[in-house]
Structure formats: C-alpha cells, structure tokens
Amino acid sequence: MKVRPIGRTVPKIAILLIPGMMIASAQRARLSTDGATPTALPNMTDVSASRGVGPFNTKQAQEWHDAAELLCAQSRYGEAEKLYAKLLEEREHALGLNNPELIGDLNDLGRVNFAQMKYQQATTYYERALQIMETSKGKQDMAVIAPLAKLIQVDLTLEKYSRAEQYARRVAAVVERAKGPDAVELAAPLISLGDLLAAQKDLAGAERQYDRAVKILEKSSGVATPELLPALDGLASAYVELHLPSEAEAAWRRALSIRESAYGPSTLEVAGTLDRLGKFYFDQKKYPEAAYCYERTLFIRSKAHGEMAPDTQATLTEVANVYGAQGRQADAEPLYRSMLTAREIELVGSLNSLAALLAARERNAEAESMYKTAIGVLDKNGFVNSRRPVVNSADPPPPLLAETLDQYAALLKKMRKKADAARIEARARMLHGIPDPAARAAAPAKKNK
C-alpha cells in the first residue's frame, strides 16, 4: 500500500539547504528544553515533502527525529508530524517503499496522528507497518505483535471491539505458535482477548479465555501470584453475568486474598475488590456480608483520601443503603443526612478557592458572600447559626465545614468584624473538638473560689 507524501514538492535546491538549517534549529531546541519558546524549534514552513536527492543522510535524519521528539514533548504534534512525514519520504526514496527500516517512521506517524485524534490516519500508518513486518519477517513471527498491539489500541479507542478482537486473536495465535500452549507469555494476550469478548457480551467466550489464562499462570507462577488478578477479576465479572454466583464469589474472594497478601489489608487495591464483592453480596441479598465489605472499604478510602473525597462519599452511600436493606434505620438515617454528593464537594472547593482569591485582592465583601454560600451547602442542620449549637455524635456536620469556618473566621478578622469572627471561631473549635479558651480560663477561677 503506497502512502501519498504529505505536503508540497519543493525545488531540489531547497533540499540542499534544509539539512544545515534543521541541524541548527534542533541544536537550539536542545539548548532550550526548559521553557522553550516557539522560535526554539524548526520552522515547519521550511520542511515540506520532496523527492529527495542522493543517498540517505543518517545524520540529517537523526537531527530531524530529535527535533520531532522535542516537539512531541511539548505536545506540538502537528509540527512533529511534518518532520516525521519528511523522514518517511526521504527514507522511502533511499530504501524503497517496503524496507523494514521504514517501520520506525510509520510508527512515529501513527503515534502523532493518534495523539491528534486522527485515528483513521493512525490506522493507515500502523497497517502499513504491519504489512512490511509481515513481508519481511512472516505473518507468524513474534515481531508482528508490536504493530498488532498498536492497531488494537486504536480500535479500543474507537470502540471497534470486533476488529480489535481479530487482531487480539492473531496475537494469541502467534504467541502460542512461537512459545507453546502453556507458555506464560500467552496469559496476557488471552486476558486481553477475554476483555474484548466481554465488551461484546460474549461472556461464555470471555470466561474460556480468562480460565485458560488462570490455569497457565497457576502452572508457571503459582496459585497466589498477583499476575492472576486481571484474569480472576475478569472471571468473576463473567460469572456474575452468566448467573453463576458460587463461581463468582469464589473468584472475588480469591482475588481479595491475593491482593491482601500482595499489597496489605488496608490498601486501595484491596478496597476496590471489597467494593466489587460488596456489590455482589448486596445483589445476592447477603446483607451482613455486604455490610462487612462496604465498612472495610469505607475505612480504607476515608483514611487514604479523606471523608469528603468522592469515592469515600460513594462508599458511605453504599453503607447506608445496606443498613437500610437490613432494617437498621437508626444506623442508616444519620449517614444519609451527613452525606455530601461529589457535586457538592466540588462546589464547596471551588467556592472556597474563589473566596481566598478574592480576599487576596481585597475584594472582601465578595469573598464573604462565597464563604456564606459554601457554609449554606455544608450546614444542612443549621449548626452555624444556632443559638446553642450542639455537635450530635450520631449526625455530625461534615469535616469540610470546619475547614470552611476557619477560612471564613480569618476573613472576618481581616474585615475587623471581631464579634462575627469570634462566633465563627467558636463554632469551628466545636467541630475540631477543641475546648473553648474562655471555659478553660473560667475553670481554675471557679476552683479557687
């Protein structure tokens, strides 16, 4: 398949001038990798397609390639594409249209087109690289796996799962032919194939691929190796969809045991599996088991990300739901009341950041308005404005409210609203669990009397 050169044809005399000009530009680019300006890299108007003259200049090609890589590092993919296209054209002229040395240029062009979301062009370059590799090495050579993997990546992005599946089957067949049916190298292609089949709702086919991968890894690496986890996760999900609950539970619990052993019992990897296992138990109406999984997940996520993090809040919802399903309304109600949605958390964070920015610019009245809005979102029970506020241990205000009050009190002090600042500080101390200084000072006085 012949690829039409990109760009316009320039006079041959320009070709003689381009190498020195590009070398100088690339050298300037290297000297300015920190904070490079647009003029530090080659002028793309000087690089356009040509027929080339004379033998291939390896030094010139390396200079162009280095400059293109710098452009990619700065996300200037369109300019890099012109350089890579020039390299491909010059190499085609010197070496022919099907020389294996073209594969690197084709892969580079595929990469920059993929980065620009020009997926059809990326596919064209990767397909041509595959064709050259097949011609030079053979269709069953392990070298064809690399271009096939790139084509799979493009098709996954486009959600063209059927075509990606065909490429994945080729990868698995090549590996099996080269390494044998029980080779550990075969496990990853089988898992990828299983994922693609699952995406197409071919769950029985996916289950076969995952199961085969598990058996290969068990035989080569042992029954508790972390390499089993992608296959076990896939198996468990497939079993759920196939209505095989006993098999699904066994797969989830085995994955949980491996993660606990490999990463530790209170890690986010374990929390993810506990969350999936909790959902499984909830759907099976095994509420005590679901509650145990969700409570552990909540503990891990709140410790790792904080109580207001979106994943923590989502788990809090799950805990409340399972309590409600168990008839534990007294336990579920305060959880529901204290919950903040991810949208509310994001809103409060934005309001507080904007308020701080306005205060720094002496726009204090506007900043105060922002803080009041944030407090209104967070203070669902009227704690801040209550005459006699009480922190209910069964239904406490969210910790984010205390942080917002701290910032608001600092602004009020700056605005010389001393009485309001003192009131807000007192509310914040209560939420932080800090005793009132006035109460501490009064206690010795009473004792002395």
Secondary structure, DSSP 8 states (H G I E B T S, - for coil): -----SS----HHHHHHHHHHHHHHHHHHHHT-SS--GGGS--GGG-------SS--HHHHHHHHHHHHHHHHTT-HHHHHHHHHHHHHHHHHHH-TT-GGGHHHHHHHHHHHHHTT-HHHHHHHHHHHHHHHHHHH-TTSGGGHHHHHHHHHHHHHTT-HHHHHHHHHHHHHHHHHHH-TT-GGGHHHHHHHHHHHHHTT-HHHHHHHHHHHHHHHHHHH-TT-GGGHHHHHHHHHHHHHTT-HHHHHHHHHHHHHHHHHHH-TTSHHHHHHHHHHHHHHHHTT-HHHHHHHHHHHHHHHHHHH-TTSHHHHHHHHHHHHHHHHTT-HHHHHHHHHH---HHHHHHHHHHHHHHHHHHHTT-HHHHHHHHHHHHHHH-TT-TTT-SS----TTS---HHHHHHHHHHHHHHHHTT-HHHHHHHHHHHHHHHT---HHHHHHHHHHHH-
